[in-house]
Amino acid sequence: MAWITDSLRNAIAAVNPFQRQSLPTSLPGVFTHQLAVAAYLSSGMLRKVINIPASDRVREWRDWQAEKDQIEAIEAEERRLGLVAKVKFAEVLRGIGGGALILVMPGDHSQPLPDRIGNGQLFAINVVSRWQITGVDWVRDLASADYGKPAMWRMNRDQGGQADIHPSRVVCFRGDPLPPGYGVSDEDAFWGDSRLQRVLREVQVSDNTQGWFSELVRKAKLTRYGVSNLTDYTATPQGREDLSSRVALMAEGENLLNASIYSLPTKDANGNSSGGEQIDDFQVTWAGIPAMMDAFDQRVAAVADIPFTRLMGRSPAGMNATGAYDDQNWSKAVSAGQQLETRPCLELFDRALIQSAGASPDKVTWKWAPLWAPTEAEEATTFDKTMDAVAKLQATGAIPDQAFAKGVQNLMSEREWVPGLDQALAEIPEDERFGLAPDAEGGDDDPSAIAAEGGDPSLAGAPSGEDGSQPARRRAANDKAHGGDDGED
């Protein structure tokens, strides 16, 4: 009765954790769409490896440098377009294999982006994956600045047919370049390597290891039933028939009682016959298992270039905590990704975004917001050192008073050291806002020519120069910084 042997073999294979199905380790050089998506969706660890860099690059977003009303208009435009979430999605697609942002504006999309865009004419910015658009007429002229890029992008319409999109309206989020002579198509070479392809094998090993150890946890709760003289039953037809009924009975118990079957020896340790079944518990030695599991996860973190503390949310078991050091390294890695990959993509459509917000691109700049917030102690130390530097700079007299006051007020506003400063200063006339006393007689507005009346009493009666000219008068705050007297003789 061969079916008994086959059934037993199949039963053992079914519970064997080393027979788990997984993605093949020998993968093609470039992922297909189906394989990339299947790999991404099949593993929580793989999704973390792809999503963490994408999230951290846009987590604090960017700080615009412009007039207050322009900044408010641009930020409102970003919120209307849902730009932060869409850039994050495009970064996720970059990690999977490639993605792009499509600028939706009036007019023929097959034509270049116009130089001037009206207020609100950037209707939408939509995200597509690399497999939703196809490059047409790839540029192979080495003398061209567009070498290796398509002359046009083509996308299938939902209603049927195809639509051509000019490359100036498509912002591509690509992976690292592939080595020359890699032997792939123009399209695969354009989109480059992906984070998914780089980390898949290590994530796969880590996931399999976690699965194998989870099988040990499951087996640790099983009760073991031993059949005496199991091999003797297979020697005769009658024995196989008896074994068949016993195995069927034990299989029923296994299904109902969650137990496993194994063979007992014919003799015990004293040489006596050990008839009947034996029931005991499955024993597992757990020492060293957590450290081994961490070792595989550390390999994933190393290949993904993400600190273990960021990937797993804790330090490795049995090792000293390196959280602060890892955070610094990770901040540097995120900043490098922002500057080398994300920023060039944003700059391709910033002009259209700023014009759609009603601002002038020539007068607007931006920088990435800091990735971490200092503690109160660090903030206080920074404030003290900054104010010392401001006082020393003021004492030099190298910067005119009005320009200096504007700079200090902007510093306070940007650092947000004085909450509500902008609103409070906006209510003050400009001549008073920057520390200048208004001239009641309508005379010279030059700070150095302000009369002693209504100004600094310590400036009254200052001696004239050899040519009869009056020396430049500074405000009382500056005089104090120079160590001058307080108006006393």
HUUR-V148728 format. One record per residue. RES is the residue in three letters. SS is DSSP state (H for helix, E for strand, L for the rest). PHI is phi in whole degrees, -180 to 180 (NA if undefined). PSI is psi as a letter, one per 30 degrees, with the letter a starting at -180 (999 if undefined). Layout:
BEGIN
RES_SS_PHI_PSI / RES_SS_PHI_PSI
END
This chain:
BEGIN
MET_L_NA_i / ALA_H_-66_f / TRP_H_-64_f / ILE_H_-67_e / THR_H_-61_e / ASP_H_-63_e / SER_H_-65_e / LEU_H_-66_e / ARG_H_-63_e / ASN_H_-66_e / ALA_H_-65_e / ILE_H_-66_e / ALA_H_-65_e / ALA_H_-67_e / VAL_H_-97_f / ASN_L_-74_j / PRO_H_-67_f / PHE_H_-82_g / GLN_H_-105_g / ARG_L_-64_k / GLN_L_-81_k / SER_L_-151_l / LEU_L_-66_k / PRO_L_-63_k / THR_L_-80_f / SER_L_-94_j / LEU_L_-108_l / PRO_L_-64_l / GLY_L_-60_e / VAL_L_-132_k / PHE_L_-69_k / THR_L_-81_l / HIS_H_-60_e / GLN_H_-64_e / LEU_H_-68_e / ALA_H_-64_e / VAL_H_-67_e / ALA_H_-63_e / ALA_H_-65_e / TYR_H_-65_e / LEU_H_-81_f / SER_H_-84_f / SER_L_-138_k / GLY_H_-66_e / MET_H_-63_e / LEU_H_-65_e / ARG_H_-64_e / LYS_H_-64_e / VAL_H_-62_e / ILE_H_-82_e / ASN_H_-79_e / ILE_H_-61_e / PRO_H_-62_e / ALA_H_-64_e / SER_H_-68_e / ASP_H_-70_f / ARG_H_-70_f / VAL_H_-112_g / ARG_L_-60_e / GLU_L_-97_f / TRP_L_60_b / ARG_E_-134_l / ASP_E_-107_k / TRP_E_-83_k / GLN_E_-115_j / ALA_L_-168_a / GLU_L_-64_l / LYS_H_-58_e / ASP_H_-68_e / GLN_H_-69_e / ILE_H_-62_e / GLU_H_-62_e / ALA_H_-68_e / ILE_H_-68_e / GLU_H_-65_e / ALA_H_-65_e / GLU_H_-66_e / GLU_H_-63_e / ARG_H_-66_e / ARG_H_-62_e / LEU_H_-83_f / GLY_L_62_h / LEU_H_-67_e / VAL_H_-62_e / ALA_H_-64_e / LYS_H_-75_e / VAL_H_-67_e / LYS_H_-61_e / PHE_H_-61_e / ALA_H_-64_e / GLU_H_-68_e / VAL_H_-62_e / LEU_H_-65_e / ARG_H_-59_e / GLY_H_-69_e / ILE_H_-80_e / GLY_L_170_f / GLY_L_142_k / GLY_E_-152_l / ALA_E_-152_l / LEU_E_-104_k / ILE_E_-105_k / LEU_E_-85_j / VAL_E_-103_j / MET_E_-141_l / PRO_L_-67_l / GLY_L_103_a / ASP_L_-78_j / HIS_L_-72_f / SER_L_-82_f / GLN_L_-97_l / PRO_L_-61_l / LEU_L_-63_k / PRO_L_-66_l / ASP_L_-69_f / ARG_L_-122_k / ILE_L_-119_k / GLY_L_-74_l / ASN_L_-62_k / GLY_L_78_g / GLN_L_-84_f / LEU_E_-84_j / PHE_E_-65_e / ALA_E_-161_l / ILE_E_-126_j / ASN_E_-111_l / VAL_E_-106_k / VAL_E_-134_l / SER_E_-89_l / ARG_L_-64_f / TRP_L_-88_f / GLN_L_-94_f / ILE_E_-126_l / THR_E_-130_k / GLY_E_-76_k / VAL_E_-126_k / ASP_E_56_i / TRP_E_-69_k / VAL_L_-81_k / ARG_L_-116_g / ASP_L_-82_j / LEU_L_-64_f / ALA_L_-82_f / SER_L_-91_k / ALA_L_-69_f / ASP_L_-99_g / TYR_L_-57_k / GLY_L_83_g / LYS_L_-113_l / PRO_E_-82_l / ALA_E_-77_f / MET_E_-160_k / TRP_E_-105_k / ARG_E_-128_k / MET_E_-135_k / ASN_E_-74_k / ARG_L_-86_k / ASP_L_-65_e / GLN_L_-85_g / GLY_L_104_l / GLY_L_85_a / GLN_E_-132_l / ALA_E_-126_k / ASP_E_-90_k / ILE_E_-126_k / HIS_L_-68_k / PRO_H_-58_f / SER_H_-68_f / ARG_H_-100_g / VAL_E_-121_k / VAL_E_-106_j / CYS_E_-94_k / PHE_E_-105_j / ARG_L_-110_l / GLY_L_-87_a / ASP_L_-65_k / PRO_L_-62_k / LEU_L_-82_l / PRO_L_-61_k / PRO_L_-60_k / GLY_L_74_g / TYR_L_-72_f / GLY_L_79_h / VAL_L_-119_l / SER_L_-71_l / ASP_H_-59_e / GLU_H_-68_e / ASP_H_-66_e / ALA_H_-66_e / PHE_H_-66_e / TRP_H_-76_f / GLY_L_77_a / ASP_L_-77_l / SER_L_-123_l / ARG_H_-61_e / LEU_H_-58_e / GLN_H_-67_e / ARG_H_-71_e / VAL_H_-106_f / LEU_H_-58_e / ARG_H_-62_e / GLU_H_-69_e / VAL_H_-65_e / GLN_H_-63_e / VAL_H_-64_e / SER_H_-63_e / ASP_H_-64_e / ASN_H_-64_e / THR_H_-63_e / GLN_H_-61_e / GLY_H_-66_e / TRP_H_-65_e / PHE_H_-70_e / SER_H_-66_e / GLU_H_-65_e / LEU_H_-64_e / VAL_H_-63_e / ARG_H_-67_e / LYS_H_-69_f / ALA_H_-65_f / LYS_L_-99_g / LEU_L_-82_k / THR_E_-98_k / ARG_E_-102_k / TYR_E_-108_k / GLY_E_-102_k / VAL_E_-99_k / SER_E_-69_k / ASN_L_56_h / LEU_H_-60_e / THR_H_-68_f / ASP_H_-67_f / TYR_H_-66_f / THR_L_-84_f / ALA_L_-79_f / THR_L_-129_l / PRO_H_-58_e / GLN_H_-65_e / GLY_H_-64_e / ARG_H_-67_e / GLU_H_-68_e / ASP_H_-63_e / LEU_H_-64_e / SER_H_-60_e / SER_H_-69_e / ARG_H_-70_e / VAL_H_-65_e / ALA_H_-63_e / LEU_H_-67_e / MET_H_-68_e / ALA_H_-63_e / GLU_H_-63_e / GLY_H_-66_e / GLU_H_-65_e / ASN_H_-69_e / LEU_H_-84_e / LEU_H_-107_f / ASN_L_59_h / ALA_E_-124_l / SER_E_-115_l / ILE_E_-115_k / TYR_E_-150_l / SER_E_-91_k / LEU_E_-100_k / PRO_L_-68_l / THR_L_-67_e / LYS_E_-113_l / ASP_L_-90_a / ALA_L_-66_f / ASN_L_-94_g / GLY_L_85_g / ASN_L_-87_l / SER_E_-67_k / SER_L_-113_i / GLY_L_-79_l / GLY_L_84_l / GLU_L_-95_l / GLN_E_-124_k / ILE_E_-121_k / ASP_E_-150_a / ASP_E_-101_l / PHE_L_-82_k / GLN_L_-104_k / VAL_L_-129_k / THR_L_-94_j / TRP_L_-94_f / ALA_L_-60_k / GLY_L_87_f / ILE_H_-66_e / PRO_H_-58_e / ALA_H_-64_e / MET_H_-67_e / MET_H_-64_e / ASP_H_-64_e / ALA_H_-61_e / PHE_H_-68_e / ASP_H_-69_e / GLN_H_-65_e / ARG_H_-65_e / VAL_H_-61_e / ALA_H_-61_e / ALA_H_-67_e / VAL_H_-69_e / ALA_H_-77_f / ASP_L_60_h / ILE_L_-125_k / PRO_L_-57_k / PHE_H_-58_e / THR_H_-65_e / ARG_H_-80_e / LEU_H_-72_e / MET_H_-103_f / GLY_L_79_g / ARG_L_-162_l / SER_L_-82_l / PRO_L_-60_k / ALA_L_-64_k / GLY_L_80_g / MET_L_-125_l / ASN_L_-67_k / ALA_L_-68_k / THR_L_-127_h / GLY_H_-59_e / ALA_H_-63_e / TYR_H_-65_e / ASP_H_-65_e / ASP_H_-62_e / GLN_H_-64_e / ASN_H_-64_e / TRP_H_-68_e / SER_H_-61_e / LYS_H_-65_e / ALA_H_-67_e / VAL_H_-65_e / SER_H_-62_e / ALA_H_-63_e / GLY_H_-65_e / GLN_H_-63_e / GLN_H_-75_e / LEU_H_-87_f / GLU_H_-121_e / THR_H_-74_e / ARG_H_-60_e / PRO_H_-57_e / CYS_H_-70_e / LEU_H_-64_e / GLU_H_-67_f / LEU_H_-71_f / PHE_H_-121_g / ASP_H_-62_e / ARG_H_-60_e / ALA_H_-66_e / LEU_H_-64_e / ILE_H_-67_e / GLN_H_-66_e / SER_H_-66_f / ALA_L_-84_f / GLY_L_85_g / ALA_L_-110_l / SER_L_-100_k / PRO_H_-62_f / ASP_H_-70_f / LYS_H_-113_g / VAL_L_-126_k / THR_E_-133_l / TRP_E_-155_l / LYS_E_-141_l / TRP_E_-69_k / ALA_L_-71_l / PRO_L_-58_k / LEU_L_-84_f / TRP_L_-141_l / ALA_L_-106_k / PRO_L_-70_l / THR_L_-73_l / GLU_H_-62_e / ALA_H_-65_e / GLU_H_-64_e / GLU_H_-64_e / ALA_H_-65_e / THR_H_-63_e / THR_H_-62_e / PHE_H_-63_e / ASP_H_-60_e / LYS_H_-66_e / THR_H_-65_e / MET_H_-67_e / ASP_H_-63_e / ALA_H_-66_e / VAL_H_-64_e / ALA_H_-63_e / LYS_H_-67_e / LEU_H_-66_e / GLN_H_-65_e / ALA_H_-67_f / THR_H_-71_f / GLY_L_70_g / ALA_L_-76_f / ILE_L_-113_k / PRO_L_-56_l / ASP_H_-58_e / GLN_H_-65_e / ALA_H_-65_e / PHE_H_-65_e / ALA_H_-63_e / LYS_H_-61_e / GLY_H_-63_e / VAL_H_-66_e / GLN_H_-65_e / ASN_H_-65_e / LEU_H_-60_e / MET_H_-62_e / SER_H_-70_e / GLU_H_-67_e / ARG_H_-79_f / GLU_L_58_h / TRP_L_-81_f / VAL_L_-123_j / PRO_L_-59_k / GLY_L_76_g / LEU_H_-64_e / ASP_H_-60_e / GLN_H_-66_e / ALA_H_-66_e / LEU_H_-70_e / ALA_H_-65_f / GLU_L_-86_f / ILE_L_-103_k / PRO_L_-57_k / GLU_H_-62_e / ASP_H_-68_f / GLU_H_-91_f / ARG_H_-61_e / PHE_L_-101_g / GLY_L_81_g / LEU_L_-107_k / ALA_L_-81_k / PRO_L_-67_k / ASP_L_-87_j / ALA_L_-64_f / GLU_L_-87_f / GLY_L_72_g / GLY_L_-83_a / ASP_L_-62_k / ASP_L_-87_f / ASP_L_-64_k / PRO_H_-56_e / SER_H_-73_f / ALA_H_-107_g / ILE_L_-65_k / ALA_L_-68_l / ALA_L_-62_e / GLU_L_-67_k / GLY_L_79_f / GLY_L_-110_b / ASP_L_-88_j / PRO_H_-59_f / SER_H_-69_f / LEU_H_-86_f / ALA_L_-66_k / GLY_L_75_g / ALA_L_-65_k / PRO_L_-67_k / SER_E_-82_l / GLY_L_-77_l / GLU_L_-62_e / ASP_L_-89_g / GLY_L_87_f / SER_L_-83_l / GLN_E_-86_k / PRO_L_-71_l / ALA_L_-63_k / ARG_L_-96_k / ARG_L_-112_l / ARG_L_-70_l / ALA_H_-59_e / ALA_H_-62_e / ASN_H_-69_e / ASP_H_-61_e / LYS_H_-66_e / ALA_H_-63_e / HIS_L_-81_f / GLY_L_85_g / GLY_L_-71_l / ASP_L_-77_l / ASP_L_-99_g / GLY_L_95_g / GLU_L_-92_l / ASP_L_-71_999
END
